[in-house]
Amino acid sequence: MIYSQRRTQAYLVGGGIGSLAAAAFLIRDADFPGEDIHILEELTVPGGSLDGRGDRELGYVTRGGRMLEEEAYTCLWNLLETIPTLDADSLSVRQETVEFNEKWPTEAHARLIDRNHAVVDATQLGFDHRDRIELARLLALPESVIGARRIDEFFSEHFFATNFWAMWRTTFAFQNWHSAIELKRYFLRFMQEFPRIHTLSGVRRTRLNQYDSIVRPLRAWLVERGVHIDYEVKVTDVDFTTVDGVRRADRIHVERNGAPAVCELQPGDLAFLTLGSMTADAGYGGDDTVPELVRDKRDGGWALWETLARKAPDFGRPGVFNGNVGEAKWESFTLTMRSPLLLERIEEFTGNAPGTGALMTFKDSNWLMSIVVPHQPHFEGQPEDVFTLWGYSLFVDTTGDYTGKKMSEATGQEILTELLGHLGFEDIAEEVRASTTVTTVMMPYITSQFERRAVHDRPLVIPHGAANFAFLGQYVEIPEDVVFTVEYSVRGAMHAVYGLLGVDKPIPPIYHALSDPKTAFLALKTAFG
């Protein structure tokens, strides 16, 4: 049944990709009037963790670099087929992405770099017989048996020293202490990447950063259809009632300009609530400053979920995910270069033009540093004589090889020094530093989705008995799917809208490489010989 009563209102808490996608599905698939949709966003811009901003003088920054994938991102592609680009109504964001990747295909020639500044033969994954047995065992075990155990409880030390693990962990940002369940899900969802993990040729990228290429066109499409996006509105609580096992959201408590207000939900009104934030309390640094590691939850990104979790046991346990900053954090950096020198040298060294090399990891670096050189320009309005590069490190509390400092204690220019040292480009270091602005970002919860968990730590998208509310974001439970992807947020939004409104359309199935005989054969041959 398609729900189309015009006086019914839909309230979406949070302006991230989950809420934006849910609003689009309400309009496109449930015939819901755009003017009856309200997105409540605490910040002054939409997009949540899909960010991208800056200028020539101050420098550009994205907190994270996201690699999309052709086979696995079925719900995202389904959404973007609908959304036109800002430059041409006849061209969808999906088609623009397809054409961009056909013109600039990914085929990394230097996926791993060793301590001697040499390109590693990454075709050699490095598995021995025991590694393969351990891998097969993890794949065979049901999640109920794996439970809340760590990755390093399932593999020997040799596995963690392989080229495969260096590439897999840095592609997806896994730490050895993360959830073994999440790793298993990633293996199954991205097994098609096994034969091409050394080139990342399965990666798909948007023409610009995801804020400019996805969020801005999606926002424009929604606003054109009358959707209200209310900025600087903080949702602090939601009231629920239960009658005969049917649960309803009745009231949304907000703060507008610091003043409390209440939004009363009328019969038939809907609420879509985003839980948690992997980029909450992000701290920024610059050339001569160090980003603060915020541990005391200042921006309120987790407050709503913590409040709701006290109301019902099946609303999840946020403390499992935000309770260990030391395990969840890492730091990223964006270079804004006013000279092409560094990118030219990287292209000469790797054989990859900007935008074709994907991730390059310095596998022996104490920080485990990786960088991506995107196609230029990477930001809307970026001048032709300005260039950008993004990087991150997983081991932010170890002493650097070239700075003698922990990354978490290093300034932007010191991080640039560390990068130039790993590249072996000391001969151009002075010129590069003089023409480069470095923006750093410390994110205390960036891999919190991978924390070890039990089955009920994440709530269902639509909790049992929920009549008019659903949960969105990276901390809901979608069986078999993988967190820390744009696809997860979009798929959750589709489940929420279709489930609450009875939309009679199929949700694109989760892609399983093992169901494709050819793909499965290549993947298993790569892993097990």
ChimeraX attribute file (.defattr): number of C-alpha atoms within 10 A of each C-alpha:
attribute: neighborCount
match mode: 1-to-1
recipient: residues
	/A:1	9
	/A:2	14
	/A:3	16
	/A:4	14
	/A:5	13
	/A:6	12
	/A:7	12
	/A:8	17
	/A:9	21
	/A:10	24
	/A:11	22
	/A:12	27
	/A:13	25
	/A:14	32
	/A:15	26
	/A:16	24
	/A:17	28
	/A:18	31
	/A:19	31
	/A:20	26
	/A:21	26
	/A:22	25
	/A:23	30
	/A:24	27
	/A:25	23
	/A:26	26
	/A:27	19
	/A:28	14
	/A:29	18
	/A:30	21
	/A:31	15
	/A:32	23
	/A:33	21
	/A:34	22
	/A:35	18
	/A:36	19
	/A:37	24
	/A:38	20
	/A:39	23
	/A:40	23
	/A:41	23
	/A:42	23
	/A:43	16
	/A:44	11
	/A:45	16
	/A:46	25
	/A:47	24
	/A:48	22
	/A:49	20
	/A:50	21
	/A:51	19
	/A:52	22
	/A:53	14
	/A:54	15
	/A:55	15
	/A:56	16
	/A:57	10
	/A:58	12
	/A:59	21
	/A:60	26
	/A:61	25
	/A:62	24
	/A:63	26
	/A:64	23
	/A:65	20
	/A:66	18
	/A:67	18
	/A:68	18
	/A:69	19
	/A:70	13
	/A:71	16
	/A:72	20
	/A:73	20
	/A:74	18
	/A:75	23
	/A:76	22
	/A:77	21
	/A:78	15
	/A:79	21
	/A:80	20
	/A:81	15
	/A:82	17
	/A:83	23
	/A:84	21
	/A:85	23
	/A:86	17
	/A:87	9
	/A:88	10
	/A:89	10
	/A:90	10
	/A:91	15
	/A:92	20
	/A:93	26
	/A:94	22
	/A:95	17
	/A:96	19
	/A:97	20
	/A:98	18
	/A:99	14
	/A:100	17
	/A:101	18
	/A:102	11
	/A:103	10
	/A:104	18
	/A:105	20
	/A:106	23
	/A:107	20
	/A:108	23
	/A:109	21
	/A:110	23
	/A:111	28
	/A:112	24
	/A:113	22
	/A:114	15
	/A:115	15
	/A:116	11
	/A:117	16
	/A:118	16
	/A:119	18
	/A:120	17
	/A:121	14
	/A:122	20
	/A:123	15
	/A:124	12
	/A:125	20
	/A:126	16
	/A:127	22
	/A:128	12
	/A:129	10
	/A:130	13
	/A:131	21
	/A:132	16
	/A:133	14
	/A:134	15
	/A:135	19
	/A:136	14
	/A:137	13
	/A:138	20
	/A:139	16
	/A:140	10
	/A:141	12
	/A:142	12
	/A:143	18
	/A:144	10
	/A:145	9
	/A:146	18
	/A:147	15
	/A:148	17
	/A:149	18
	/A:150	22
	/A:151	22
	/A:152	16
	/A:153	12
	/A:154	15
	/A:155	19
	/A:156	13
	/A:157	9
	/A:158	13
	/A:159	22
	/A:160	17
	/A:161	13
	/A:162	17
	/A:163	21
	/A:164	20
	/A:165	18
	/A:166	22
	/A:167	24
	/A:168	18
	/A:169	15
	/A:170	20
	/A:171	18
	/A:172	15
	/A:173	17
	/A:174	20
	/A:175	20
	/A:176	16
	/A:177	16
	/A:178	24
	/A:179	24
	/A:180	25
	/A:181	29
	/A:182	23
	/A:183	23
	/A:184	22
	/A:185	18
	/A:186	17
	/A:187	19
	/A:188	18
	/A:189	20
	/A:190	21
	/A:191	22
	/A:192	24
	/A:193	22
	/A:194	22
	/A:195	20
	/A:196	18
	/A:197	22
	/A:198	26
	/A:199	24
	/A:200	25
	/A:201	18
	/A:202	20
	/A:203	21
	/A:204	22
	/A:205	26
	/A:206	23
	/A:207	24
	/A:208	19
	/A:209	24
	/A:210	24
	/A:211	23
	/A:212	22
	/A:213	23
	/A:214	24
	/A:215	24
	/A:216	17
	/A:217	20
	/A:218	27
	/A:219	21
	/A:220	16
	/A:221	18
	/A:222	22
	/A:223	14
	/A:224	11
	/A:225	15
	/A:226	15
	/A:227	22
	/A:228	16
	/A:229	22
	/A:230	19
	/A:231	17
	/A:232	16
	/A:233	23
	/A:234	24
	/A:235	23
	/A:236	17
	/A:237	17
	/A:238	20
	/A:239	14
	/A:240	16
	/A:241	11
	/A:242	12
	/A:243	8
	/A:244	6
	/A:245	11
	/A:246	12
	/A:247	17
	/A:248	22
	/A:249	23
	/A:250	19
	/A:251	17
	/A:252	19
	/A:253	15
	/A:254	20
	/A:255	15
	/A:256	14
	/A:257	9
	/A:258	10
	/A:259	9
	/A:260	13
	/A:261	14
	/A:262	13
	/A:263	12
	/A:264	13
	/A:265	20
	/A:266	13
	/A:267	12
	/A:268	14
	/A:269	20
	/A:270	24
	/A:271	24
	/A:272	27
	/A:273	23
	/A:274	27
	/A:275	25
	/A:276	26
	/A:277	24
	/A:278	25
	/A:279	22
	/A:280	21
	/A:281	22
	/A:282	22
	/A:283	17
	/A:284	20
	/A:285	18
	/A:286	19
	/A:287	19
	/A:288	13
	/A:289	17
	/A:290	21
	/A:291	21
	/A:292	17
	/A:293	20
	/A:294	17
	/A:295	14
	/A:296	8
	/A:297	13
	/A:298	12
	/A:299	13
	/A:300	18
	/A:301	20
	/A:302	21
	/A:303	18
	/A:304	20
	/A:305	25
	/A:306	19
	/A:307	14
	/A:308	20
	/A:309	17
	/A:310	12
	/A:311	12
	/A:312	9
	/A:313	12
	/A:314	15
	/A:315	24
	/A:316	23
	/A:317	21
	/A:318	23
	/A:319	13
	/A:320	16
	/A:321	25
	/A:322	24
	/A:323	14
	/A:324	15
	/A:325	18
	/A:326	13
	/A:327	20
	/A:328	24
	/A:329	22
	/A:330	24
	/A:331	26
	/A:332	25
	/A:333	27
	/A:334	27
	/A:335	23
	/A:336	24
	/A:337	24
	/A:338	21
	/A:339	16
	/A:340	14
	/A:341	15
	/A:342	21
	/A:343	18
	/A:344	13
	/A:345	14
	/A:346	16
	/A:347	16
	/A:348	11
	/A:349	15
	/A:350	17
	/A:351	15
	/A:352	19
	/A:353	19
	/A:354	22
	/A:355	22
	/A:356	26
	/A:357	27
	/A:358	28
	/A:359	26
	/A:360	25
	/A:361	26
	/A:362	27
	/A:363	22
	/A:364	17
	/A:365	22
	/A:366	19
	/A:367	22
	/A:368	18
	/A:369	26
	/A:370	24
	/A:371	22
	/A:372	20
	/A:373	24
	/A:374	24
	/A:375	23
	/A:376	19
	/A:377	19
	/A:378	23
	/A:379	24
	/A:380	15
	/A:381	10
	/A:382	16
	/A:383	13
	/A:384	9
	/A:385	12
	/A:386	21
	/A:387	28
	/A:388	27
	/A:389	23
	/A:390	24
	/A:391	23
	/A:392	27
	/A:393	24
	/A:394	22
	/A:395	20
	/A:396	24
	/A:397	16
	/A:398	17
	/A:399	18
	/A:400	22
	/A:401	17
	/A:402	16
	/A:403	16
	/A:404	12
	/A:405	18
	/A:406	17
	/A:407	29
	/A:408	23
	/A:409	17
	/A:410	24
	/A:411	21
	/A:412	26
	/A:413	21
	/A:414	23
	/A:415	25
	/A:416	23
	/A:417	20
	/A:418	23
	/A:419	24
	/A:420	19
	/A:421	18
	/A:422	24
	/A:423	19
	/A:424	15
	/A:425	16
	/A:426	14
	/A:427	10
	/A:428	13
	/A:429	16
	/A:430	10
	/A:431	13
	/A:432	21
	/A:433	18
	/A:434	12
	/A:435	14
	/A:436	23
	/A:437	25
	/A:438	28
	/A:439	29
	/A:440	32
	/A:441	27
	/A:442	27
	/A:443	26
	/A:444	27
	/A:445	26
	/A:446	25
	/A:447	24
	/A:448	27
	/A:449	25
	/A:450	25
	/A:451	24
	/A:452	20
	/A:453	21
	/A:454	17
	/A:455	12
	/A:456	14
	/A:457	20
	/A:458	22
	/A:459	24
	/A:460	21
	/A:461	26
	/A:462	23
	/A:463	14
	/A:464	12
	/A:465	14
	/A:466	17
	/A:467	21
	/A:468	23
	/A:469	25
	/A:470	26
	/A:471	28
	/A:472	33
	/A:473	27
	/A:474	26
	/A:475	30
	/A:476	26
	/A:477	23
	/A:478	18
	/A:479	9
	/A:480	17
	/A:481	19
	/A:482	26
	/A:483	22
	/A:484	19
	/A:485	15
	/A:486	22
	/A:487	23
	/A:488	25
	/A:489	28
	/A:490	28
	/A:491	27
	/A:492	29
	/A:493	30
	/A:494	28
	/A:495	21
	/A:496	25
	/A:497	25
	/A:498	22
	/A:499	16
	/A:500	18
	/A:501	20
	/A:502	13
	/A:503	20
	/A:504	12
	/A:505	9
	/A:506	8
	/A:507	14
	/A:508	14
	/A:509	10
	/A:510	16
	/A:511	17
	/A:512	17
	/A:513	22
	/A:514	17
	/A:515	9
	/A:516	11
	/A:517	10
	/A:518	11
	/A:519	18
	/A:520	17
	/A:521	14
	/A:522	19
	/A:523	21
	/A:524	16
	/A:525	12
	/A:526	18
	/A:527	19
	/A:528	15
	/A:529	10
